[in-house]
């Protein structure tokens, strides 16, 4: 079995995409860099010029506003404290972008930050940005972290060509979180849990969707093995920038092989 | 008396398990002894430690424990002394108790001298989470701490969580203990701050290292005030010359930073060698003896171990987390290697989460002139990682087939470098040598 790395398309790079990576040095504990790599390569392989802006603490608002797609990962507690402080500073412009339907993927810590608050194991409450109608509570030391492989069925049609992926809808990943997230009325879950814990291990839902922003606990990282989700994000971002943009198909046989072998292992 | 029963029972289990090849003799005896008497280890060690006859050495750190343990034992042997050591992989408290049971003299049992250990040293490689309890149970003479990196986040949790636990445990040590700490690792070095134990530091002198942190560095914040640290030199990951501009905490000067001979290639092995040599210095063992021990050193299984297979040489570089993987890649590249077999499993000893492979810096370390074969339970994950690094890869789920393919494609003067994680290393070693070790 050979896996040939795809060739660059030498088209004139008419199209371009700017990805904003929020706090790359602080929020990168669980291989989150892989999500960025996947989005970049999947643009480049289609001849779309892709650029990543590293938005570290103190970044300028004008840089943020140049971004077509936002990503934020998870981190250790100490790092999250620093990030939470800086997020307060950029709350208004970030909210505005999310409200204007700028696509974004917020994993684990990033997902929790967009909610109303995070209650730590010792009862201390960290205020969130309140953009997502949800809150997260860590029930304390006597409750185990929710750790393991997870499969979810997204509650909307993923992919730029829904008919092509109907039987390959599910998203696979790995979750590892102490906090339990509860969604409010004004937000929808990303998917139904088929295997694993999800937001809180109880209500059977995972993640959240608000306009074009997606929150999730799925690591793995999420995008390499779920190329349909990666392309869905690219589609949303490019469609918003260039009306009726159509993504070219890529050879995703290896992506699906990894996806399906993870699925086999879990079920 | 109860401990005597535990030892006899334990020895019987070890005997049975060896005879029947059950492979559980390195944890079960200790497990039983500890459930009968939770203070089993403390009780046995107490009398020995008071007389000063037996010295206890604990080795901790994410990467390099086994190699450092082996370097330490090679020095002890060269010095004409004896030792007792836990079996590879049995790094929890029951592994320690099992090692004691195995080492206890049968003859002393008859003399009602329970658990007499006749060795000069007891060496224990401790699991990160087990370390606080191990320290409490043993009150050791030496604690060697090598480093702290992200590893198996689903099992160990985050680096800072472990650092906090260790900090608390180190506060309880008294001045009988000598700490041998890596000064280049900010969190490890900081363990010296709130303890009554004596402290010795090892670290690396200026090398041709870089002055920039690369992706995957873990401890880049001041362990005291959480301000971002300044690095004037980085050897790899977050190991280097660090200082905090906010609270003025800085890397303490090392007591040992250079050796005339290193037994194994790789910067990470320089640290392991320095740690072992600093222990020798503290024990007043001459540097001549250390050099002699290092010259005749053979690597531990899976750690740069060279094996001949089907007329070709293969060399195993255990690579189980982003830092050890990056260091293995760099070392193989320095050695002029061109052929890789990467094996990725996700079983219990490996950690179930393979996200970390996206933190490996393939793009920065390798170029297109490498032949890469990928195998293991999660070979498609690794294959995908390499696809996105734009490397040409051969993916083969079956380990034996993958190995044969990789070996067939090299010439007799070339070496196949195998980078497996833990369970896949045991598996591939079994194929290579035809027998099981653990």
HADDOCK unambig.tbl for C-alpha pairs under 7 A between the chains (distance, minus, plus):
assign (segid A and resid 1 and name CA) (segid B and resid 394 and name CA) 6.38 0.50 0.50
assign (segid A and resid 1 and name CA) (segid B and resid 395 and name CA) 5.92 0.50 0.50
assign (segid A and resid 1 and name CA) (segid B and resid 396 and name CA) 6.99 0.50 0.50
assign (segid A and resid 2 and name CA) (segid B and resid 393 and name CA) 6.57 0.50 0.50
assign (segid A and resid 2 and name CA) (segid B and resid 394 and name CA) 5.31 0.50 0.50
assign (segid A and resid 2 and name CA) (segid B and resid 395 and name CA) 6.57 0.50 0.50
assign (segid A and resid 3 and name CA) (segid B and resid 392 and name CA) 6.54 0.50 0.50
assign (segid A and resid 3 and name CA) (segid B and resid 393 and name CA) 5.80 0.50 0.50
assign (segid A and resid 3 and name CA) (segid B and resid 394 and name CA) 6.59 0.50 0.50
assign (segid A and resid 4 and name CA) (segid B and resid 392 and name CA) 5.66 0.50 0.50
assign (segid A and resid 5 and name CA) (segid B and resid 387 and name CA) 5.43 0.50 0.50
assign (segid A and resid 5 and name CA) (segid B and resid 390 and name CA) 5.07 0.50 0.50
assign (segid A and resid 5 and name CA) (segid B and resid 391 and name CA) 6.21 0.50 0.50
assign (segid A and resid 5 and name CA) (segid B and resid 392 and name CA) 6.01 0.50 0.50
assign (segid A and resid 30 and name CA) (segid B and resid 355 and name CA) 5.97 0.50 0.50
assign (segid A and resid 30 and name CA) (segid B and resid 356 and name CA) 6.35 0.50 0.50
assign (segid A and resid 31 and name CA) (segid B and resid 355 and name CA) 5.09 0.50 0.50
assign (segid A and resid 31 and name CA) (segid B and resid 356 and name CA) 5.08 0.50 0.50
assign (segid A and resid 31 and name CA) (segid B and resid 358 and name CA) 5.02 0.50 0.50
assign (segid A and resid 31 and name CA) (segid B and resid 359 and name CA) 5.33 0.50 0.50
assign (segid A and resid 33 and name CA) (segid B and resid 358 and name CA) 6.56 0.50 0.50
assign (segid A and resid 33 and name CA) (segid B and resid 359 and name CA) 6.96 0.50 0.50
assign (segid A and resid 34 and name CA) (segid B and resid 358 and name CA) 5.15 0.50 0.50
assign (segid A and resid 37 and name CA) (segid B and resid 388 and name CA) 6.95 0.50 0.50
assign (segid A and resid 38 and name CA) (segid B and resid 388 and name CA) 6.67 0.50 0.50
assign (segid A and resid 41 and name CA) (segid B and resid 388 and name CA) 6.71 0.50 0.50
assign (segid A and resid 76 and name CA) (segid B and resid 158 and name CA) 6.31 0.50 0.50
assign (segid A and resid 147 and name CA) (segid B and resid 154 and name CA) 6.56 0.50 0.50
assign (segid A and resid 174 and name CA) (segid B and resid 353 and name CA) 6.52 0.50 0.50
assign (segid A and resid 176 and name CA) (segid B and resid 154 and name CA) 6.48 0.50 0.50
assign (segid A and resid 219 and name CA) (segid B and resid 355 and name CA) 6.78 0.50 0.50
assign (segid A and resid 220 and name CA) (segid B and resid 354 and name CA) 6.59 0.50 0.50
assign (segid A and resid 220 and name CA) (segid B and resid 355 and name CA) 4.55 0.50 0.50
assign (segid A and resid 221 and name CA) (segid B and resid 355 and name CA) 5.53 0.50 0.50
assign (segid A and resid 254 and name CA) (segid B and resid 384 and name CA) 6.61 0.50 0.50
assign (segid A and resid 255 and name CA) (segid B and resid 384 and name CA) 6.60 0.50 0.50
assign (segid A and resid 257 and name CA) (segid B and resid 380 and name CA) 6.63 0.50 0.50
assign (segid A and resid 258 and name CA) (segid B and resid 380 and name CA) 4.79 0.50 0.50
assign (segid A and resid 258 and name CA) (segid B and resid 381 and name CA) 5.65 0.50 0.50
